[in-house]
Amino acid sequence: MTTKFGLALAMALTVATPALAEPRWLTCKFNDGRGKTPTFMMMFDDRRNIAALWDGVELVDGTSTTINYQSLRTRFPQFVVTYNRNDGALGVTPVENTYGGLLHGECRRSAPPPNAPASAR
């Protein structure tokens, strides 16, 4: 019995491959303070520490991205996104202060949009 277990373990170790990155998609919405509720889709991959917005044609990479077990924070040219992974809370901070500061919203896990690439890179 021990020999069979040892052989099975050795085979499993030789076949094992490194974990692959698994991008996840979010559908997000926020109140812009003017009565509108803009929505967007965002892809993130915490193993590679990347996040990107889907603009309907291509992924737009975020910069200065930090992802941990609790939150995601990334910067885009017009705004900074902070997403709380525990409760789905979203904070959008426009770079130009035309909206009056921090905008609040939420994100929920979703399936990838049609025609979206499998990964940002």
C-alpha positions in Angstrom: 0.0 0.0 0.0 2.8 2.5 0.8 4.6 1.7 -2.4 1.5 2.4 -4.5 0.9 5.7 -2.6 4.5 6.7 -3.1 4.3 5.9 -6.8 1.0 7.8 -7.2 2.5 10.8 -5.3 5.6 10.8 -7.5 3.5 10.7 -10.7 1.3 13.6 -9.4 4.4 15.7 -8.7 5.9 15.1 -12.1 2.6 16.0 -13.8 1.9 19.1 -11.7 2.1 22.4 -13.5 2.3 25.9 -12.1 -1.0 27.6 -11.4 -2.2 29.7 -14.3 -3.6 33.2 -13.9 -7.4 33.4 -14.0 -8.9 36.7 -15.0 -12.2 37.6 -13.3 -14.8 40.0 -14.6 -16.8 42.6 -12.7 -19.8 44.6 -13.8 -19.7 48.0 -12.0 -22.0 50.9 -11.7 -21.8 54.2 -9.8 -23.8 57.4 -9.2 -22.2 60.3 -11.0 -23.9 62.9 -8.7 -25.9 64.3 -11.7 -28.7 61.6 -11.7 -27.0 59.2 -14.0 -25.7 55.7 -13.2 -22.7 54.9 -15.6 -21.7 51.3 -15.8 -18.6 49.6 -17.0 -16.9 46.2 -17.1 -13.5 45.6 -15.5 -11.3 42.5 -15.7 -8.7 41.8 -12.9 -6.2 39.1 -12.3 -4.8 39.1 -8.8 -2.0 36.6 -9.6 -0.5 38.9 -12.1 -1.6 42.1 -10.3 -3.3 43.6 -13.4 -6.7 45.3 -14.0 -8.2 46.6 -17.2 -11.5 48.2 -18.3 -13.4 46.8 -21.3 -14.4 49.7 -23.6 -16.4 47.4 -26.0 -13.5 46.9 -28.4 -10.4 46.3 -26.3 -9.1 46.2 -22.7 -7.6 49.5 -21.4 -4.9 48.6 -18.8 -4.9 50.3 -15.4 -1.7 51.6 -13.9 -0.3 51.6 -10.4 -2.5 48.6 -9.7 -2.5 47.0 -6.3 -4.7 43.9 -5.5 -4.8 42.1 -2.2 -7.3 39.7 -0.5 -9.5 42.7 0.5 -9.3 45.3 -2.3 -8.3 46.3 -5.8 -7.0 49.8 -6.6 -6.0 51.0 -10.1 -5.6 54.2 -12.0 -6.9 55.1 -15.4 -6.4 58.4 -17.2 -9.6 60.0 -16.1 -10.2 58.3 -12.7 -9.0 56.1 -10.0 -11.0 52.9 -9.1 -11.1 51.3 -5.6 -13.1 48.1 -5.3 -13.7 46.4 -1.9 -13.7 42.6 -2.6 -15.5 41.8 0.7 -18.7 43.7 0.1 -18.6 44.9 -3.6 -18.3 48.6 -2.7 -16.9 50.8 -5.4 -15.2 54.1 -5.2 -14.5 56.2 -8.3 -12.3 59.3 -7.9 -12.2 61.5 -11.0 -8.8 63.0 -11.7 -10.4 66.3 -12.7 -12.7 67.3 -9.9 -15.7 68.1 -12.0 -18.0 65.7 -10.1 -17.2 66.9 -6.6 -15.0 64.2 -5.3 -15.5 60.5 -4.5 -18.3 58.8 -6.3 -19.9 55.6 -4.8 -21.2 52.5 -6.4 -20.9 48.7 -6.5 -19.4 45.9 -8.5 -20.6 42.3 -8.9 -18.8 39.3 -10.4 -20.0 38.6 -14.0 -19.3 36.6 -17.1 -16.9 38.0 -19.6 -18.6 40.2 -22.2 -18.9 38.9 -25.8 -15.8 39.2 -27.9 -13.6 40.1 -24.8 -10.1 38.7 -24.8 -9.1 36.0 -22.4 -6.5 38.1 -20.7 -5.2 41.7 -20.6 -1.7 40.6 -21.7 
